[in-house]
Amino acid sequence: VGLTNFNTLSFYNEPDTAESFTYQGSWDYVTVGDKCSYWTAMARAAQDEFEKHDDLKDVLIMGPDSSRKLNQVSDSLVNCWIAKYAPDCVDAYTLHFYGYSDSNKRFYDEFFEEAVFAHNFYSGKPVYLTEYYAREKDIVVDESDAEASAYAWNDESGWKGSHASFYIGMANTGINGGFKWAYVGGRLIEPTSFFVGEGETASWYHPHSVESINRVKQAFYEESLLNQYVKEDSNVHDIHWTGDDIRAAAFTTEDGKDFSLVVEANEKSKDKTLNINLEKSLGGRDVYLYWFNHKWKLDGNAIIPQCQDVLKNVKDNITY
C-alpha cells in the first residue's frame, strides 16, 4: 500500500488458538489445510516482496504471536513448527504469557522456568513476549470497591508475580523484550491506562465516567517507574545477588550513558541493606533512588513517584 516508515511486520494474532473454521468462533487466523506451512508461505512471500524495494529490505518478520505455554512443543503449533522446519521465515519469535498452571496463577517461578526454556528452544533468534500479564484471575474482595479488587499484591501472588518480577525475569533469562497487553476490556486494573478496571468493558477506549478516569490504581505507580526508567532498547547486564526475598536486573541505555538497576524485595520480609558492587566504575556520578511500596498513597493526578534519595559521588560500590 505504499508504506515505507515501518521496520517490523507480523500477521494474525495467536494463529494456534483457532478451534473453529467459522469467523465468529475463532481468532484472526483461519484456513483449511496445514495452517503452519501456510503461515510460513505468507512470511516468505512478504520477504520476497520486501527484497524488491530498497526502503523495505531491512523490515523484520516477527511472529507468530503464539499463545500456548512457553515450554510447550508440538508440531501443531505454528511457532514450534517454524522453529523446527522453517526458522528462515522469521527474524524473531513472538510469544504470549498469561500463566498456565491449573489454578491460573501468574507466578514468577513458573514464568522464569518457561522463559529459560523458550530462550533455549528458539536459540539463534531474538524472542519477544508481545503479551504478558501479572494478576490473579478476577479475585474481587468487594465488587462495589474497585480499590479492593485483587491485583498483583494479594497474599497468594504478590511477591510471586508482580510486574517488576516479569521485567526482572525477562532480562535475566535472555528474553529480548516484553510488551504488556493493554487493549482489553473487562476487570483489568491496567497501570498504563489507569482508569480501566472497574468492570467496564472496553473502557480503554470509552471510559464511562469522569470518576473512572480519575481513579488511579496502585499498579500505575509500579508500572510508571518501570516504563520511565528502563528505557526501550536497553542492554541487559549479567547480575548476581545473594539473600532470600530479593531479585534484581541491570540495564544500560542503548548509547551506554545511563544505568538502571531494578531491585524488588518481598514486603513481608525484614528490612534489607543493599550492597551493590559494579564491575565498571560510575566515575563519581550521582545515583538517584526511586521506590514504591503497596502502602503508597493514591493521587488522582497520577504523579510518577519522585526521587526519594540521591547518593553522591558513586564509583564502584553502592550501599543503602
LOFI-748809 format. One line per field, with one value per residue (C-alpha): residue number from 1; residue in three letters; x, y, z. Coordinates in pm, whole numbers, padded with zeros to 5 digits, m for minus. Layout:
residues N
num = (NUM, ...)
residuo = (Ala, ...)
u = (X, ...)
v = (Y, ...)
w = (Z, ...)
This chain:
residues 320
num = (1, 2, 3, 4, 5, 6, 7, 8, 9, 10, 11, 12, 13, 14, 15, 16, 17, 18, 19, 20, 21, 22, 23, 24, 25, 26, 27, 28, 29, 30, 31, 32, 33, 34, 35, 36, 37, 38, 39, 40, 41, 42, 43, 44, 45, 46, 47, 48, 49, 50, 51, 52, 53, 54, 55, 56, 57, 58, 59, 60, 61, 62, 63, 64, 65, 66, 67, 68, 69, 70, 71, 72, 73, 74, 75, 76, 77, 78, 79, 80, 81, 82, 83, 84, 85, 86, 87, 88, 89, 90, 91, 92, 93, 94, 95, 96, 97, 98, 99, 100, 101, 102, 103, 104, 105, 106, 107, 108, 109, 110, 111, 112, 113, 114, 115, 116, 117, 118, 119, 120, 121, 122, 123, 124, 125, 126, 127, 128, 129, 130, 131, 132, 133, 134, 135, 136, 137, 138, 139, 140, 141, 142, 143, 144, 145, 146, 147, 148, 149, 150, 151, 152, 153, 154, 155, 156, 157, 158, 159, 160, 161, 162, 163, 164, 165, 166, 167, 168, 169, 170, 171, 172, 173, 174, 175, 176, 177, 178, 179, 180, 181, 182, 183, 184, 185, 186, 187, 188, 189, 190, 191, 192, 193, 194, 195, 196, 197, 198, 199, 200, 201, 202, 203, 204, 205, 206, 207, 208, 209, 210, 211, 212, 213, 214, 215, 216, 217, 218, 219, 220, 221, 222, 223, 224, 225, 226, 227, 228, 229, 230, 231, 232, 233, 234, 235, 236, 237, 238, 239, 240, 241, 242, 243, 244, 245, 246, 247, 248, 249, 250, 251, 252, 253, 254, 255, 256, 257, 258, 259, 260, 261, 262, 263, 264, 265, 266, 267, 268, 269, 270, 271, 272, 273, 274, 275, 276, 277, 278, 279, 280, 281, 282, 283, 284, 285, 286, 287, 288, 289, 290, 291, 292, 293, 294, 295, 296, 297, 298, 299, 300, 301, 302, 303, 304, 305, 306, 307, 308, 309, 310, 311, 312, 313, 314, 315, 316, 317, 318, 319, 320)
residuo = (Val, Gly, Leu, Thr, Asn, Phe, Asn, Thr, Leu, Ser, Phe, Tyr, Asn, Glu, Pro, Asp, Thr, Ala, Glu, Ser, Phe, Thr, Tyr, Gln, Gly, Ser, Trp, Asp, Tyr, Val, Thr, Val, Gly, Asp, Lys, Cys, Ser, Tyr, Trp, Thr, Ala, Met, Ala, Arg, Ala, Ala, Gln, Asp, Glu, Phe, Glu, Lys, His, Asp, Asp, Leu, Lys, Asp, Val, Leu, Ile, Met, Gly, Pro, Asp, Ser, Ser, Arg, Lys, Leu, Asn, Gln, Val, Ser, Asp, Ser, Leu, Val, Asn, Cys, Trp, Ile, Ala, Lys, Tyr, Ala, Pro, Asp, Cys, Val, Asp, Ala, Tyr, Thr, Leu, His, Phe, Tyr, Gly, Tyr, Ser, Asp, Ser, Asn, Lys, Arg, Phe, Tyr, Asp, Glu, Phe, Phe, Glu, Glu, Ala, Val, Phe, Ala, His, Asn, Phe, Tyr, Ser, Gly, Lys, Pro, Val, Tyr, Leu, Thr, Glu, Tyr, Tyr, Ala, Arg, Glu, Lys, Asp, Ile, Val, Val, Asp, Glu, Ser, Asp, Ala, Glu, Ala, Ser, Ala, Tyr, Ala, Trp, Asn, Asp, Glu, Ser, Gly, Trp, Lys, Gly, Ser, His, Ala, Ser, Phe, Tyr, Ile, Gly, Met, Ala, Asn, Thr, Gly, Ile, Asn, Gly, Gly, Phe, Lys, Trp, Ala, Tyr, Val, Gly, Gly, Arg, Leu, Ile, Glu, Pro, Thr, Ser, Phe, Phe, Val, Gly, Glu, Gly, Glu, Thr, Ala, Ser, Trp, Tyr, His, Pro, His, Ser, Val, Glu, Ser, Ile, Asn, Arg, Val, Lys, Gln, Ala, Phe, Tyr, Glu, Glu, Ser, Leu, Leu, Asn, Gln, Tyr, Val, Lys, Glu, Asp, Ser, Asn, Val, His, Asp, Ile, His, Trp, Thr, Gly, Asp, Asp, Ile, Arg, Ala, Ala, Ala, Phe, Thr, Thr, Glu, Asp, Gly, Lys, Asp, Phe, Ser, Leu, Val, Val, Glu, Ala, Asn, Glu, Lys, Ser, Lys, Asp, Lys, Thr, Leu, Asn, Ile, Asn, Leu, Glu, Lys, Ser, Leu, Gly, Gly, Arg, Asp, Val, Tyr, Leu, Tyr, Trp, Phe, Asn, His, Lys, Trp, Lys, Leu, Asp, Gly, Asn, Ala, Ile, Ile, Pro, Gln, Cys, Gln, Asp, Val, Leu, Lys, Asn, Val, Lys, Asp, Asn, Ile, Thr, Tyr)
u = (00000, 00299, 00405, 00777, 00805, 00790, 01056, 00868, 00579, 00367, 00036, m00251, m00286, m00239, m00271, m00259, m00576, m00845, m01054, m01330, m01342, m01605, m01512, m01728, m01579, m01206, m00923, m00787, m00623, m00844, m00753, m00817, m00523, m00188, m00204, 00167, 00302, 00055, 00174, 00529, 00441, 00293, 00606, 00830, 00609, 00642, 01019, 01036, 00829, 01046, 01356, 01212, 01207, 01514, 01310, 01183, 01483, 01554, 01198, 01194, 00934, 00813, 00588, 00378, 00245, 00178, m00044, 00044, 00276, 00626, 00765, 00505, 00647, 00412, 00421, 00058, 00164, 00282, 00575, 00711, 00664, 00854, 01137, 01170, 01114, 01133, 01337, 01444, 01094, 01114, 01370, 01237, 00988, 00695, 00515, 00249, 00247, m00052, 00029, m00089, m00099, m00421, m00501, m00441, m00191, 00076, 00377, 00733, 00896, 00679, 00745, 01122, 01146, 00937, 01130, 01458, 01311, 01186, 01520, 01699, 01440, 01429, 01807, 01965, 01675, 01551, 01243, 00989, 00684, 00434, 00169, 00205, 00006, 00056, m00251, m00468, m00770, m01065, m01038, m01250, m01288, m01579, m01744, m01852, m01500, m01255, m00966, m01039, m01001, m00712, m00414, m00057, m00008, m00252, m00114, m00124, 00063, 00220, 00587, 00546, 00403, 00440, 00509, 00860, 00924, 00836, 01081, 01350, 01260, 01269, 01601, 01772, 01654, 01757, 01413, 01469, 01163, 00816, 00503, 00219, m00115, m00330, m00607, m00857, m01186, m01328, m01197, m00833, m00657, m00433, m00146, m00076, m00441, m00523, m00894, m00953, m01050, m01396, m01573, m01629, m01593, m01353, m01306, m00959, m01139, m01453, m01425, m01780, m01740, m01508, m01487, m01341, m01074, m00967, m00942, m00571, m00473, m00167, m00047, 00009, 00294, 00486, 00440, 00516, 00853, 00945, 00836, 01010, 01349, 01400, 01424, 01331, 01621, 01822, 02101, 02086, 02384, 02468, 02391, 02436, 02287, 02260, 01985, 01624, 01322, 01512, 01572, 01732, 01812, 02057, 02016, 02203, 02053, 02132, 02404, 02558, 02536, 02275, 02238, 01924, 01909, 01570, 01552, 01244, 01215, 00941, 00748, 00679, 01049, 01263, 01436, 01743, 02072, 02169, 02537, 02593, 02932, 02971, 03216, 03264, 03301, 03045, 03332, 03182, 02832, 02523, 02275, 01907, 01686, 01318, 01096, 00742, 00553, 00196, 00105, 00161, m00096, m00311, m00313, m00582, m00322, m00129, 00211, 00501, 00686, 00953, 01318, 01344, 01719, 02046, 02381, 02664, 02996, 02933, 03220, 03213, 03001, 02652, 02537, 02194)
v = (00000, 00230, 00244, 00264, 00402, 00072, m00178, m00489, m00698, m00969, m01111, m01255, m01286, m01622, m01835, m02153, m02081, m02103, m02408, m02331, m02271, m02002, m01637, m01587, m01878, m01826, m01579, m01392, m01679, m01941, m02165, m02516, m02749, m02705, m02370, m02391, m02425, m02165, m01910, m01985, m01934, m01593, m01491, m01593, m01413, m01096, m01136, m01177, m00863, m00661, m00756, m00577, m00240, m00065, 00103, m00230, m00461, m00425, m00492, m00775, m01054, m01113, m01395, m01581, m01443, m01785, m01810, m02159, m02240, m02105, m02455, m02642, m02819, m02953, m02958, m02843, m02503, m02250, m02120, m02469, m02581, m02279, m02327, m02691, m02674, m02314, m02088, m01884, m01736, m01520, m01278, m01302, m01510, m01352, m01535, m01464, m01546, m01529, m01804, m02155, m02354, m02532, m02263, m01997, m01811, m01595, m01695, m01575, m01917, m02067, m01771, m01783, m02155, m02124, m01818, m02008, m02291, m02053, m01873, m02205, m02364, m02066, m02022, m01813, m01569, m01299, m01386, m01121, m01154, m00939, m01005, m01079, m01004, m01030, m01071, m01323, m01413, m01194, m01225, m00942, m00863, m00628, m00577, m00226, m00111, m00105, m00039, m00369, m00564, m00804, m00716, m00847, m00793, m01017, m01284, m01551, m01386, m01058, m01145, m01433, m01248, m00870, m00659, m00588, m00961, m01002, m00728, m00897, m01244, m01146, m00966, m01249, m01530, m01374, m01261, m00961, m00760, m00767, m00572, m00591, m00628, m00323, m00315, m00518, m00470, m00630, m00623, m00540, m00287, m00158, 00065, 00230, 00323, 00355, 00420, 00062, m00198, m00130, m00399, m00164, m00339, m00170, 00132, 00170, 00333, 00469, 00548, 00554, 00839, 01111, 00921, 00616, 00828, 00983, 00663, 00589, 00233, 00133, m00059, 00273, 00367, 00044, 00038, 00408, 00375, 00074, 00244, 00570, 00437, 00118, 00265, 00086, m00084, m00102, m00354, m00610, m00691, m01009, m00966, m01184, m01146, m01334, m01343, m01454, m01244, m01022, m01015, m00770, m00681, m00430, m00223, 00044, 00266, 00188, 00456, 00323, 00658, 00577, 00285, 00149, m00113, m00266, m00427, m00599, m00703, m00905, m00665, m00943, m00987, m00782, m00460, m00518, m00345, m00335, m00380, m00338, m00394, m00260, m00418, m00082, 00232, 00507, 00752, 00963, 01010, 01066, 00780, 00864, 00634, 00581, 00336, 00218, 00009, m00102, 00143, 00423, 00699, 00717, 01052, 01143, 01331, 01008, 01157, 00920, 00854, 01117, 01075, 00967, 00999, 01075, 00904, 01142, 01062, 00691, 00494, 00116, 00042, 00132, 00066, 00160)
w = (00000, m00032, 00335, 00398, 00754, 00944, 01041, 01156, 01025, 01181, 01067, 01269, 01643, 01813, 01498, 01704, 01902, 01632, 01718, 01471, 01098, 01130, 01159, 01466, 01655, 01611, 01633, 01333, 01151, 00989, 00698, 00575, 00541, 00713, 00890, 00987, 00636, 00509, 00767, 00660, 00295, 00377, 00565, 00277, 00027, 00233, 00249, m00128, m00177, 00062, m00133, m00437, m00258, m00124, 00151, 00281, 00263, 00635, 00755, 01011, 01007, 01362, 01468, 01512, 01846, 01992, 02298, 02413, 02702, 02650, 02705, 02501, 02196, 01930, 01551, 01557, 01697, 01440, 01644, 01716, 01356, 01229, 01479, 01370, 00994, 00871, 01101, 00799, 00758, 01074, 01213, 01569, 01763, 01944, 02224, 02487, 02859, 03090, 03338, 03270, 03593, 03688, 03943, 03677, 03895, 03733, 03939, 03890, 03929, 03658, 03432, 03487, 03409, 03093, 02975, 03011, 02804, 02533, 02511, 02459, 02229, 01992, 02005, 01736, 01705, 01944, 02150, 02250, 02473, 02288, 02550, 02919, 03227, 03604, 03819, 03994, 03784, 03876, 04252, 04385, 04752, 04701, 04365, 04466, 04553, 04264, 04502, 04675, 04352, 04398, 04186, 04191, 04563, 04739, 04971, 04703, 04418, 04530, 04564, 04323, 04026, 04014, 03706, 03832, 03860, 03493, 03393, 03601, 03478, 03110, 03149, 03332, 03104, 02774, 02654, 02428, 02521, 02668, 02594, 02843, 02673, 02730, 02470, 02666, 02841, 03149, 03501, 03445, 03661, 03387, 03503, 03170, 03131, 03494, 03455, 03343, 03599, 03732, 03538, 03244, 02913, 02671, 02895, 02741, 02452, 02615, 02988, 03116, 03359, 03483, 03811, 03639, 03470, 03798, 03999, 03996, 04080, 04280, 03977, 03798, 04031, 03984, 03608, 03561, 03735, 03522, 03200, 03286, 03396, 03199, 02852, 02533, 02354, 02677, 02707, 02987, 03208, 03393, 03761, 04070, 04415, 04741, 05000, 05008, 04916, 04674, 04298, 04057, 03696, 03549, 03232, 03039, 02772, 02411, 02400, 02723, 02902, 03167, 03403, 03571, 03843, 03926, 04269, 04404, 04768, 04934, 05152, 05402, 05474, 05711, 05606, 05393, 05330, 04964, 04885, 04513, 04353, 03999, 03757, 03588, 03795, 03757, 03794, 04069, 03923, 04132, 04172, 04210, 04414, 04342, 04520, 04550, 04803, 04831, 05103, 04853, 04877, 04565, 04388, 04137, 03930, 03869, 03951, 03892, 04222, 04262, 04358, 04722, 04779, 04599, 04651, 04566, 04400, 04338, 04190, 04206, 04513, 04632, 04989, 05108)
